[in-house]
């Protein structure tokens, strides 16, 4: 512990770990705390799309969605896909793809169709 600052609860920043999940209906994000006690949002491994920003005097491209993961699950031939790969299945494999399900978590499953 030499060189590390001990906090009032007796732990150092390197000893503490926190994970945060922002679970949205369309997209989700996952973050964790670093050794420097800063939050770091995990990048989407599929990458994000480029968005043009006109907020500055000069237009500059930046990745807006590289830290957002689509909240979609899809099942194809016994394999489970999630995120961007599952979102690509929404049209081709709609019967085996689940999206916009956050509001239904924790509710009792009712297989009858809605009225």
C-alpha positions as CSV (number, residue, x, y, z in Angstrom):
1,X,0.0,0.0,0.0
2,X,3.0,2.2,-0.2
3,X,2.3,5.2,-2.4
4,X,-1.5,4.6,-2.4
5,X,-3.9,6.9,-0.5
6,X,-6.1,5.0,2.0
7,X,-9.6,6.3,2.1
8,X,-11.7,6.7,5.3
9,X,-13.3,3.2,5.0
10,X,-9.8,1.6,4.9
11,X,-9.7,0.7,1.2
12,X,-7.7,2.1,-1.6
13,X,-9.1,2.9,-5.1
14,X,-7.4,-0.2,-6.5
15,X,-9.3,-2.4,-4.0
16,X,-12.8,-1.0,-4.9
17,X,-14.7,-2.1,-7.9
18,X,-18.1,-0.9,-9.1
19,X,-20.1,-1.8,-12.2
20,X,-23.0,0.3,-13.5
21,X,-25.5,-0.8,-16.1
22,X,-27.9,1.6,-17.8
23,X,-30.5,-0.7,-19.2
24,X,-32.7,1.1,-21.7
25,X,-35.5,0.0,-23.9
26,X,-33.6,0.7,-27.1
27,X,-29.9,0.7,-26.0
28,X,-27.9,-0.2,-22.9
29,X,-24.5,0.8,-21.6
30,X,-22.1,-0.8,-19.1
31,X,-19.5,1.1,-17.0
32,X,-16.9,0.3,-14.3
33,X,-14.6,2.3,-12.1
34,X,-10.9,2.5,-12.9
35,X,-8.0,2.5,-10.5
36,X,-8.1,6.3,-10.6
37,X,-11.7,6.2,-9.3
38,X,-13.1,7.3,-12.7
39,X,-16.1,5.8,-14.5
40,X,-15.2,4.1,-17.8
41,X,-18.0,3.2,-20.2
42,X,-17.2,0.0,-22.1
43,X,-17.1,0.4,-25.8
44,X,-19.5,-1.6,-28.1
45,X,-17.3,-4.3,-29.7
46,X,-19.2,-4.0,-33.0
47,X,-18.3,-0.3,-33.0
48,X,-20.7,2.6,-33.6
49,X,-22.0,4.6,-36.6
50,X,-20.5,7.9,-37.4
51,X,-22.6,10.9,-36.8
52,X,-21.9,14.4,-38.2
53,X,-22.0,17.1,-35.7
54,X,-22.9,20.7,-36.7
55,X,-22.7,22.0,-33.2
56,X,-19.2,23.4,-33.7
57,X,-18.2,26.0,-36.3
58,X,-16.7,23.2,-38.4
59,X,-18.5,19.9,-38.9
60,X,-16.6,17.1,-37.3
61,X,-17.4,13.4,-37.3
62,X,-17.5,11.5,-34.0
63,X,-18.8,8.2,-32.8
64,X,-22.0,8.7,-30.8
65,X,-23.1,5.1,-30.4
66,X,-19.8,3.3,-29.9
67,X,-20.6,3.1,-26.2
68,X,-24.2,2.0,-26.6
69,X,-25.3,-1.6,-27.1
70,X,-28.7,-2.3,-28.7
71,X,-31.0,-4.0,-26.2
72,X,-32.0,-6.8,-28.6
73,X,-31.7,-10.6,-28.4
74,X,-32.1,-13.0,-31.4
75,X,-32.0,-16.8,-31.7
76,X,-30.9,-18.4,-34.9
77,X,-30.4,-22.2,-35.3
78,X,-29.8,-22.6,-31.6
79,X,-27.3,-19.7,-31.4
80,X,-28.0,-16.6,-29.3
81,X,-27.1,-13.2,-30.7
82,X,-27.2,-9.9,-28.9
83,X,-26.6,-6.2,-29.6
84,X,-25.9,-5.1,-33.1
85,X,-25.9,-8.7,-34.5
86,X,-29.4,-9.3,-33.0
87,X,-30.7,-6.0,-34.3
88,X,-29.8,-7.0,-37.8
89,X,-32.1,-10.0,-37.4
90,X,-35.2,-7.8,-36.6
91,X,-36.6,-8.0,-40.2
92,X,-35.1,-11.4,-41.4
93,X,-35.9,-13.4,-38.2
94,X,-38.6,-11.4,-36.4
95,X,-40.3,-14.4,-34.8
96,X,-37.1,-15.3,-32.9
97,X,-35.9,-11.8,-32.1
98,X,-36.8,-9.9,-29.0
99,X,-36.5,-6.1,-28.7
100,X,-38.0,-3.3,-26.5
101,X,-38.6,-5.7,-23.6
102,X,-37.3,-3.7,-20.7
103,X,-40.8,-2.6,-19.6
104,X,-41.9,-6.2,-19.4
105,X,-39.0,-7.5,-17.1
106,X,-40.3,-8.8,-13.8
107,X,-43.9,-9.2,-15.0
108,X,-45.7,-12.5,-15.2
109,X,-45.5,-14.1,-18.6
110,X,-48.9,-14.3,-20.5
111,X,-48.6,-16.1,-23.8
112,X,-52.1,-14.9,-25.0
113,X,-52.0,-12.1,-27.5
114,X,-52.9,-8.6,-26.3
115,X,-56.4,-7.3,-27.0
